[in-house]
Amino acid sequence: MSDSRTEVANQARIADSVQEEIINRIEISVLEFLNSCGAATESVIHRVVRGRRGSKLRALRKLCRLGRVRRVGSGKKCDPFHYEAVRLERSRPDSKEIFVEEVIL
């Protein structure tokens, strides 16, 4: 009985790690796209970036939470959210702690 519970727990951990890897790859695709085009609406990102809609939404929210992407707009029909990549640059080559934020347009 405990062997089957262990097996189920292992399968759940594997599924979680696979989902996390998918989201990480989508994050990279979103950042590459935003760096190439500047800013885009969520609907454009959904059309261009491959993957499931829910995974893309999780990736976008995570990138916003981490400060890698900035969301602009009210999210209404007349003012949809636009997403912009935020480039972090080191202000001094020898410094690892000081960063300057720049929005790529």
PyMOL commands that set and color helices and strands:
alter all, ss='L'
color gray80, all
select helices_A, chain A and resi 2-37+42-48+53-66
alter helices_A, ss='H'
color red, helices_A
select strands_A, chain A and resi 39-41+69-72+82-90+99-103
alter strands_A, ss='S'
color yellow, strands_A
deselect
rebuild
show_as cartoon
